[in-house]
Amino acid sequence: MFRLENIRLNFAQRPIFDGIDLFIGENDKIGLVGKNGAGKTTLFKVIIGDQGVDEGHISKPKEYGIGYLPQELAFNSDLSVKEEVSKAFEVTQHLERKIESISKELGEREDYESEEYMDLAEELNRISTQLGIYDVDSQDQQIELVLLGLGFLKEEFKKPLSAFSGGWQMRVALAKILLQKPNLLLLDEPTNHLDIESIQWLEDYLKNYSGAVVLISHDRLFLDNVTNRTAELLNGSIFDYNAAYSRFVELRKDVIEKQIEAKKNQEKEIKQTEDLINKFRAKANKAAFAQSLIKKLDKMERIEVDEEDDSAMDFRFQPAPRAGKVVVKGQGLSKSYGSKQIFKGLDFEILRGQKVALIGKNGVGKTTMTKVIAGETSYEGDCELGYNVDVGYYTQNQSDELPPNLTALEVIENEATGEYRKKVRSLLGAFMFSGDDVFKKVKVLSGGEKARLALCKLMLHQYNFLILDEPTNHLDMRSKEVLKQAIMAYDGTLLVVSHDRDFLQGLANPVIEMHDSAITTFPGTISEFLQRKRAESIKQYEYIKNSPKEKVKKSTGVSEKDKWKLNKRLSALEKEIEKVEDQISKLEMEGVNLDHTDPEKIQAHSSMLETAQKKLEKKMTEWEEVTTKLEG
């Protein structure tokens, strides 16, 4: 269990946390939400100890493990994917050493009734339980399941980590943290670098995770499917609800409405009281009464309404000029970068008015496909736009093309025409640029601010075919919902690449999936498509989970050098086995004289005996393996 109490933190005299409290239970699944800049990532850094606080107390149990996945992480490793992920199990070696140390100390002590002895026995029991969670004997199988779940192919396990993009390296970091199985997982936007299938797998994993999880995510469906609590950071305070995100939104709305109503009633009462004071203050026989009313007002605790984040976007795309029936058609479409084939011989067609979701695993070529259709890159085959089609293209890196020395206001003023020239400030406000933010130069804007500015610029044109590549990546929950509503009201044609299922649901139909250099069109919604894919994935992972472990092929010949090493290990093992057998004998003798009316002592003793027996079994298994190798 982890607890934050009265945490206060200021940055440049601006309160980030104003006395917040947060309790994280053993199996809590918490969604940490709030507008960009509310302090979500800062709170994670406070929890892991990377950020100090001005005031407050942080408490956690001894040996409490915390795993933290930041939004970005730099890797510098020459190891293969599997070798890097295998480092997650270094913690088991640490636990095994602790068990051996405590067991040795307990075996040498005779103060069985002392508090210190019982504390050691309890610690041994706790560490043994923690080690059992890791299922040491199936580590290879666990690595395979997690890597496959996160989208890696088996043949990629041996590839060097340096051969993968930053997004895939983040998946390796996530795999390591999951396999470490800490008491508390802190995941900052874990779905940012995942495709839809991997997100679904991660959902299932986290729902069944035996420890606590705190998530920062703008993926509503992900939060709904994983969490059972929502903690909102707002204006330096934290509001904690025992509900997943969608239910939290409803509850929060009810709270705000009740606060508004109560504040109105209080203001009405204050007004009536002030009128009475003004009426009776000048009258000698009523002066005392007026003074009592003044004191009543002074003592009255004013009702405050929790400020809501009302800075979300509110916009509509301009009406789209009518295009031909076929907006774009591809035949035998192929694309390569040097010797690397991205896709080959693809056929597809998008009709006027369709809102199409283009999905597939990361690296399969979705962004490349959007570039081909938008005319941004060369290709082989045919790709033709229909009659009167005007493409509006939003890419993940389009914000890099904004003029760096112009302000946000100047960028939009230069693009706006007609009536929109009068609404530039309002338009920027709708994209969450308020106050002096509009005077910031592009070169000092954050990635998220640039992305919103690029979207704002896009909507000023009357495009009838929008191609949007991950448009929600830098939007908060409210902004994303407003964008979705605007696109749903858009009367043109849409092709959107997104891994956000909630954003796509109700928006896109049909779904085009890119896979294995091929393309498949599914005539339905994203949820219908994913139900089918989920059934296929479950079959695959169940097969891996239930398949027998691969046997290590035994070498038919042993070199003299290896034979010397094996003999040395065999000799050491025989001594270790003898030592553990002596420990077991001693524990069995102690068990005879144990006070059987004390359940705590019985459990502690049983735990020590069970640990020693498991250790003996493990040593014997290794002894047999070494002997077999020597005989071979």
C-alpha positions in Angstrom: 0.0 0.0 0.0 1.3 3.5 -0.9 0.2 6.7 0.6 0.6 10.4 -0.2 -0.4 12.9 2.5 -0.8 16.7 2.3 1.6 16.9 -0.7 2.4 20.5 -1.6 4.6 21.6 -4.5 5.2 24.9 -6.3 7.0 25.7 -9.5 7.9 29.4 -9.9 5.4 30.3 -7.2 2.7 28.4 -9.1 1.0 25.7 -7.0 1.1 22.3 -8.7 -0.1 20.4 -5.7 -2.0 22.2 -3.0 -2.1 19.6 -0.1 -3.2 16.5 -2.1 -3.8 13.1 -0.5 -3.8 9.8 -2.4 -4.0 6.2 -1.2 -3.1 3.4 -3.6 -4.3 0.0 -2.4 -2.8 -3.4 -3.1 -4.8 -4.2 -6.2 -6.2 -0.7 -7.1 -6.4 0.1 -10.8 -6.4 3.9 -11.0 -6.8 6.3 -14.0 -5.0 9.6 -13.3 -6.6 12.3 -15.4 -6.5 16.0 -15.8 -5.8 18.7 -18.5 -2.4 18.9 -20.0 -0.1 20.7 -17.5 -2.2 19.7 -14.5 0.8 17.8 -13.0 0.1 14.1 -13.8 3.6 13.2 -14.9 5.0 15.3 -12.0 3.0 13.3 -9.6 4.5 10.1 -11.0 7.9 11.6 -10.5 7.0 12.4 -6.9 5.9 8.8 -6.3 9.2 7.3 -7.7 11.3 9.8 -5.8 12.6 11.8 -8.8 10.8 15.0 -7.7 11.0 16.4 -4.2 8.0 18.2 -2.6 7.8 21.4 -0.5 5.6 19.7 2.1 3.9 16.4 2.9 4.6 12.8 3.7 5.1 9.7 1.5 4.8 6.2 3.0 5.2 2.7 1.6 6.1 -0.7 2.9 9.6 -2.0 3.0 10.8 -3.7 -0.2 7.8 -2.1 -2.1 8.6 -2.3 -5.8 7.6 0.5 -8.3 7.8 0.1 -12.0 7.6 3.4 -14.0 7.2 3.7 -17.8 7.7 7.3 -19.0 6.3 8.6 -22.3 9.8 8.6 -23.8 12.8 6.6 -23.0 16.3 6.5 -24.6 17.9 3.0 -25.1 21.6 2.4 -25.6 21.9 -1.4 -25.7 23.7 -3.8 -28.0 21.6 -6.7 -26.6 18.9 -8.5 -28.6 15.2 -7.9 -27.8 14.9 -11.1 -25.8 18.2 -10.5 -23.9 17.1 -7.0 -23.0 13.7 -8.2 -21.8 15.3 -11.0 -19.8 17.0 -8.4 -17.6 13.6 -8.1 -16.0 14.3 -11.2 -14.0 17.3 -9.9 -12.3 15.0 -9.1 -9.5 14.3 -12.9 -8.9 18.0 -13.4 -8.4 18.0 -10.7 -5.8 15.0 -12.3 -4.1 16.6 -15.7 -4.1 19.7 -14.3 -2.5 17.6 -12.7 0.2 15.8 -15.9 0.9 19.1 -17.8 1.2 20.5 -15.1 3.5 17.4 -15.1 5.8 17.1 -18.9 5.8 20.7 -19.2 6.8 20.3 -16.7 9.6 17.1 -18.4 10.9 18.9 -21.8 10.7 21.7 -20.4 13.0 19.4 -18.8 15.6 17.9 -20.5 18.5 15.8 -17.6 19.9 12.6 -19.1 18.3 10.3 -17.1 20.7 11.9 -13.7 20.1 10.2 -10.9 18.2 13.2 -10.5 15.9 13.1 -14.2 15.0 9.4 -13.9 14.1 10.0 -10.7 12.1 12.6 -12.6 10.0 10.3 -15.5 9.5 7.5 -13.2 8.4 9.9 -11.4 6.0 11.0 -14.8 4.6 7.3 -15.7 4.1 6.6 -12.4 2.3 9.7 -12.7 0.0 8.9 -16.3 -0.8 5.4 -15.3 -1.8 6.7 -12.5 -4.0 9.2 -14.9 -5.7 6.4 -17.3 -6.4 4.6 -14.6 -8.4 7.5 -14.6 -10.9 7.0 -18.3 -11.7 10.8 -18.7 -12.2 10.5 -22.0 -14.1 8.5 -20.5 -16.9 10.4 -17.3 -17.6 11.1 -18.1 -21.3 7.4 -18.7 -21.8 6.5 -15.5 -20.0 8.9 -13.5 -22.2 7.4 -15.0 -25.3 3.8 -14.3 -24.3 4.5 -10.7 -23.4 6.6 -9.9 -26.5 4.0 -11.5 -28.8 1.3 -9.7 -27.0 3.0 -6.4 -27.6 3.3 -7.1 -31.3 6.8 -8.6 -31.8 7.2 -11.6 -34.1 9.2 -14.6 -32.9 11.9 -14.1 -35.5 12.4 -10.6 -34.1 13.3 -11.8 -30.6 17.0 -12.2 -31.6 17.3 -9.0 -33.5 19.4 -6.2 -31.8 17.4 -3.6 -30.0 19.2 -0.9 -31.9 17.6 -2.1 -35.1 14.1 -1.0 -33.9 12.5 2.4 -33.9 11.9 4.4 -30.7 8.3 3.2 -30.6 9.3 -0.4 -30.7 12.0 0.2 -28.1 9.3 1.6 -25.8 7.5 -1.7 -26.2 10.6 -3.5 -25.0 10.7 -1.1 -22.0 7.1 -1.9 -21.3 7.7 -5.6 -21.6 10.5 -5.4 -19.0 8.4 -3.5 -16.5 5.5 -5.9 -16.9 7.7 -9.0 -16.4 9.3 -7.4 -13.3 5.8 -7.5 -11.7 6.4 -4.7 -9.2 3.9 -3.9 -6.4 2.9 -0.7 -8.3 2.9 0.0 -12.0 3.0 3.6 -13.1 2.3 3.9 -16.8 2.5 7.3 -18.6 0.5 7.1 -21.9 1.4 3.4 -22.4 -0.8 3.1 -25.5 1.0 5.9 -27.4 3.4 3.5 -29.3 1.0 0.5 -29.5 -1.4 -0.6 -32.3 -5.0 -1.6 -31.5 -4.3 -5.4 -31.1 -1.4 -4.7 -28.6 -3.6 -2.3 -26.7 -6.3 -4.9 -26.3 -3.7 -7.4 -25.1 -2.3 -4.9 -22.6 -5.8 -4.3 -21.3 -6.3 -7.9 -20.5 -2.9 -8.2 -18.9 -3.4 -5.1 -16.6 -7.0 -6.2 -15.6 -5.6 -9.4 -14.3 -2.4 -7.9 -12.8 -1.9 -8.9 -9.2 -0.5 -5.5 -8.1 -1.6 -1.9 -8.2 -1.7 0.1 -11.5 -1.9 3.9 -12.0 -2.4 5.0 -15.6 -2.1 8.3 -17.4 -4.0 8.0 -20.7 -6.1 9.9 -23.1 -7.7 6.7 -24.3 -11.2 6.6 -22.7 -11.9 3.0 -23.6 -8.6 1.8 -22.3 -9.3 3.5 -19.0 -12.8 2.2 -18.8 -11.6 -1.4 -19.5 -8.7 -1.4 -17.0 -9.4 0.9 -14.1 -11.8 0.9 -11.1 -10.9 4.3 -9.7 -10.3 7.7 -11.3 -8.2 10.5 -9.7 -8.5 13.9 -11.3 -5.9 16.5 -10.9 -7.5 20.0 -11.1 -6.1 23.3 -10.0 -3.7 21.8 -7.5 -6.3 19.5 -6.0 -7.1 15.9 -6.5 -10.6 14.4 -6.8 -10.9 10.7 -6.2 -13.8 8.6 -7.4 -14.4 4.9 -7.1 -15.4 4.6 -10.8 -13.8 4.1 -14.2 -13.5 7.1 -16.4 -16.9 7.3 -18.2 -18.8 6.8 -14.9 -16.4 9.4 -13.3 -17.5 12.0 -16.0 -21.1 11.4 -15.0 -20.4 11.6 -11.3 -18.2 14.7 -11.7 -21.0 16.4 -13.7 -23.5 15.7 -10.9 -21.1 17.1 -8.3 -20.6 20.3 -10.3 -24.3 20.8 -10.9 -25.0 20.3 -7.1 -22.3 22.8 -6.3 -23.7 25.4 -8.7 -27.2 25.0 -7.3 -25.9 25.2 -3.7 -23.8 28.3 -4.6 -26.9 30.0 -6.2 -28.9 29.4 -3.1 -26.2 30.7 -0.9 -25.7 33.8 -3.0 -29.5 34.4 -2.8 -29.3 34.1 1.0 -26.3 36.4 1.2 -28.2 39.0 -0.9 -31.2 38.8 1.3 -29.0 39.2 4.4 -27.2 42.2 3.0 -30.5 43.8 2.1 -31.6 43.4 5.8 -28.3 44.8 7.0 -28.6 47.9 4.8 -32.2 48.3 5.9 -31.7 48.1 9.7 -28.1 49.4 10.1 -29.3 53.1 10.4 -32.1 52.3 12.9 -31.0 52.6 16.5 -33.4 49.9 17.7 -32.3 47.5 15.0 -28.5 48.2 15.0 -27.7 45.2 17.2 -29.7 42.9 14.9 -27.8 44.3 11.9 -24.5 43.6 13.7 -25.5 40.0 14.3 -26.3 39.6 10.6 -22.9 41.0 9.7 -21.2 38.5 12.0 -23.3 35.7 10.5 -22.1 36.7 7.0 -18.5 36.9 8.2 -18.6 33.4 9.6 -20.4 31.9 6.6 -18.2 29.5 4.6 -18.6 30.4 1.0 -19.4 27.5 -1.4 -16.9 27.1 -4.2 -17.6 25.4 -7.5 -14.8 23.1 -8.6 -13.5 24.7 -11.7 -13.9 22.6 -14.8 -11.6 22.5 -17.7 -13.7 24.3 -20.3 -10.9 25.1 -22.7 -11.6 22.3 -25.0 -11.9 22.9 -28.7 -15.2 23.7 -30.3 -15.1 23.9 -34.1 -16.6 22.6 -37.4 -14.9 21.9 -40.7 -16.0 24.1 -43.5 -18.5 22.7 -46.0 -16.9 20.3 -48.5 -17.3 21.0 -52.2 -18.9 18.0 -54.0 -16.4 15.4 -55.4 -16.9 12.5 -57.8 -18.3 9.2 -56.7 -14.9 7.5 -56.4 -12.6 9.7 -54.3 -9.5 7.6 -54.7 -8.7 4.3 -56.3 -5.5 2.2 -56.0 -4.6 -0.7 -58.3 -1.4 -2.8 -58.0 0.0 -0.2 -55.6 3.5 -1.0 -54.3 6.0 0.9 -52.3 9.6 0.2 -51.3 12.4 2.1 -49.5 15.5 0.8 -51.1 15.5 -3.0 -50.7 12.8 -2.9 -48.0 9.3 -3.7 -49.4 6.6 -1.9 -47.5 3.6 -3.2 -49.5 3.0 -4.7 -52.9 0.1 -5.0 -55.3 -2.6 -3.4 -53.2 -6.0 -2.7 -54.6 -8.6 -0.5 -52.8 -11.3 2.1 -53.4 -12.8 4.9 -51.2 -16.1 6.4 -52.2 -17.5 9.9 -51.6 -18.9 10.4 -48.1 -17.2 7.3 -46.6 -15.3 7.7 -43.3 -12.6 5.0 -43.4 -10.4 3.8 -40.6 -7.0 2.5 -41.8 -5.5 0.3 -39.2 -2.7 -2.3 -38.7 0.3 -3.1 -36.7 3.0 -0.4 -36.3 5.5 -0.5 -39.2 3.1 -2.2 -41.6 2.9 0.9 -43.8 -0.1 2.9 -42.8 1.6 6.3 -42.8 3.4 5.4 -46.1 0.0 4.6 -47.6 -1.4 8.0 -46.5 1.6 9.7 -48.1 1.1 7.8 -51.4 -2.6 8.8 -51.5 -1.8 12.4 -50.6 0.9 12.6 -53.3 3.7 13.1 -50.8 5.9 10.2 -51.9 6.7 8.1 -55.0 5.2 4.7 -55.7 4.6 2.0 -58.3 1.2 1.0 -59.7 -1.8 3.3 -60.0 -3.3 5.6 -57.4 -5.8 8.1 -58.9 -7.8 10.8 -57.1 -11.4 11.3 -58.4 -13.1 14.3 -60.0 -12.8 17.6 -58.1 -11.0 15.9 -55.1 -9.1 18.4 -52.9 -6.9 16.7 -50.2 -6.4 18.0 -46.7 -3.5 16.1 -45.2 -2.6 16.0 -41.5 0.5 14.0 -40.5 2.2 13.1 -37.3 5.1 15.4 -38.2 3.2 18.0 -40.2 3.7 20.4 -37.3 7.4 20.5 -38.2 6.5 22.3 -41.4 5.0 25.3 -39.5 7.0 28.5 -39.9 9.2 28.6 -36.8 9.5 32.3 -36.4 5.8 33.2 -36.7 3.5 33.3 -33.7 0.5 31.0 -33.4 -1.7 34.1 -34.1 0.3 35.0 -37.2 0.1 31.4 -38.6 -3.7 31.4 -38.5 -4.1 35.0 -39.6 -2.0 34.2 -42.7 -4.4 31.3 -43.5 -7.7 32.8 -42.6 -10.0 34.3 -45.3 -13.4 35.9 -45.4 -15.5 35.6 -42.2 -12.8 33.5 -40.5 -10.4 36.6 -40.4 -12.8 38.1 -37.8 -12.7 34.9 -35.7 -9.0 34.1 -35.6 -8.7 34.7 -31.8 -11.9 32.7 -31.1 -10.6 29.9 -33.4 -7.3 29.7 -31.5 -9.1 29.7 -28.3 -11.1 26.7 -29.4 -7.8 25.0 -30.0 -6.8 25.7 -26.4 -4.6 28.8 -27.2 -5.7 31.3 -24.7 -4.4 34.6 -23.4 -0.7 35.3 -24.2 -0.3 31.7 -25.7 -1.3 33.1 -29.1 1.8 35.3 -29.1 4.2 32.3 -28.6 6.4 31.6 -31.6 6.1 28.2 -33.2 9.7 27.3 -32.4 8.9 27.4 -28.6 5.7 25.5 -28.8 5.4 22.0 -27.4 4.8 19.1 -29.7 1.1 19.0 -28.6 0.7 22.7 -29.1 2.1 22.5 -32.6 -0.2 19.6 -33.4 -3.2 21.6 -32.4 -2.0 24.6 -34.4 -1.6 22.4 -37.5 -5.2 21.0 -37.0 -6.5 24.6 -36.6 -4.7 25.6 -39.8 -6.2 22.6 -41.7 -9.8 23.5 -40.9 -9.5 26.9 -42.5 -9.6 25.3 -46.0 -12.6 23.7 -47.8 -11.1 20.3 -48.4 -13.5 17.5 -49.5 -11.1 14.6 -48.7 -9.4 14.6 -45.3 -6.5 12.3 -44.6 -5.6 12.3 -40.9 -2.7 10.4 -39.5 -3.1 9.9 -35.7 -4.9 13.3 -35.2 -5.6 12.6 -31.5 -2.1 11.9 -30.3 -1.6 15.3 -28.6 -5.2 16.1 -27.7 -6.7 15.7 -24.2 -9.9 13.8 -23.6 -12.3 16.7 -24.1 -10.6 18.1 -27.2 -10.6 14.6 -28.7 -14.3 14.3 -28.2 -15.0 17.7 -29.8 -12.7 16.8 -32.8 -14.7 13.5 -33.2 -18.0 15.4 -33.2 -16.7 17.8 -35.8 -15.5 15.0 -38.1 -18.8 13.2 -37.7 -20.6 16.4 -38.9 -18.1 16.8 -41.8 -19.8 16.2 -45.1 -16.7 15.2 -47.0 -14.7 12.0 -47.2 -12.3 10.8 -44.5 -9.4 8.4 -44.3 -8.1 8.3 -40.7 -5.2 6.4 -39.1 -5.7 5.9 -35.4 -5.1 3.4 -32.6 -7.8 5.1 -30.5 -10.8 2.7 -30.5 -13.1 5.0 -28.7 -12.3 7.8 -31.2 -13.0 5.5 -34.2 -16.2 3.9 -32.7 -19.2 5.5 -34.3 -17.0 7.5 -36.6 -15.5 5.0 -39.1 -17.2 2.5 -41.4 -15.7 0.6 -43.2 -12.4 -0.5 -41.7 -9.3 -1.2 -43.9 -6.7 -3.4 -42.3 -3.1 -3.5 -43.6 -1.2 -6.7 -42.9 1.6 -8.8 -44.4 1.9 -6.6 -47.5 -1.8 -7.1 -48.1 -5.0 -5.1 -47.5 -8.4 -6.2 -46.3 -11.6 -4.2 -46.2 -14.1 -5.0 -43.4 -17.6 -3.6 -44.0 -18.5 -2.7 -40.5 -17.6 -0.6 -37.4 -14.3 -0.8 -35.5 -15.9 -2.7 -32.6 -17.3 -5.4 -34.9 -13.9 -5.7 -36.6 -12.1 -6.0 -33.3 -14.5 -8.6 -31.9 -13.5 -10.9 -34.8 -9.7 -10.1 -34.3 -9.9 -10.7 -30.6 -11.2 -14.2 -31.0 -8.3 -15.0 -33.4 -5.8 -13.5 -30.9 -7.1 -15.5 -27.9 -6.7 -18.7 -29.9 -3.1 -17.8 -30.7 -2.1 -16.9 -27.1 -3.9 -19.9 -25.6 -1.9 -22.2 -27.9 1.4 -20.6 -26.8 0.4 -20.7 -23.1 -0.6 -24.3 -23.2 2.2 -25.6 -25.4 4.8 -27.8 -23.8 8.1 -26.1 -23.0 10.9 -26.6 -25.5 13.5 -29.1 -24.4 17.1 -28.0 -24.6 19.0 -30.2 -27.0 21.8 -31.9 -25.3 25.2 -31.7 -26.7 26.7 -35.1 -27.7 30.2 -33.9 -26.9 31.8 -31.9 -24.1 35.1 -30.1 -24.5 37.8 -30.5 -21.8 37.3 -26.9 -20.8 33.6 -27.3 -20.4 34.1 -30.7 -18.6 36.3 -29.0 -16.0 33.6 -26.3 -15.5 30.9 -28.9 -15.1 32.9 -30.9 -12.6 33.5 -27.8 -10.6 29.8 -27.0 -10.6 28.9 -30.5 -9.7 31.2 -30.4 -6.7 29.7 -27.1 -5.6 26.2 -28.4 -6.1 26.8 -31.5 -3.9 28.0 -29.2 -1.1 25.0 -27.0 -1.5 22.6 -30.0 -1.5 24.2 -31.3 1.7 23.8 -27.9 3.3 20.1 -27.6 2.4 19.4 -31.2 3.5 20.9 -30.3 6.9 18.7 -27.2 7.1 15.6 -29.3 6.3 16.5 -31.9 9.0 17.0 -29.1 11.5 13.6 -27.5 10.5 11.9 -30.8 10.8 13.3 -31.3 14.3 12.2 -27.8 15.3 8.7 -28.6 14.0 8.3 -31.4 16.5 8.9 -29.0 19.4 6.9 -26.2 17.9 4.0 -24.6 19.9 1.1 -25.8 17.8 -1.3 -23.4 19.5 0.4 -20.4 17.8 -0.8 -20.3 14.1 1.6 -17.5 13.2 4.6 -19.5 14.3 3.3 -22.6 12.5 2.8 -20.7 9.2 6.3 -19.1 9.4 7.9 -22.5 10.1 5.9 -24.1 7.3 7.0 -21.4 4.9 10.7 -21.8 5.8 10.4 -25.6 5.4 8.6 -25.3 2.1 11.2 -22.8 0.8 14.1 -25.1 1.8 12.4 -28.1 0.1 11.8 -26.1 -3.1 15.5 -25.1 -3.0 16.6 -28.7 -2.6 14.4 -29.8 -5.5 15.9 -27.0 -7.7 19.5 -28.0 -6.7 18.8 -31.7 -7.4 17.3 -30.9 -10.8 20.4 -28.9 -11.7 22.6 -31.7 -10.3 20.9 -34.2 -12.7 21.3 -31.8 -15.6 25.0 -31.4 -15.0 25.5 -35.1 -14.5 23.7 -35.8 -17.8 25.9 -33.3 -19.6 29.0 -35.0 -18.2 27.8 -38.4 -19.2 26.9 -37.2 -22.7 
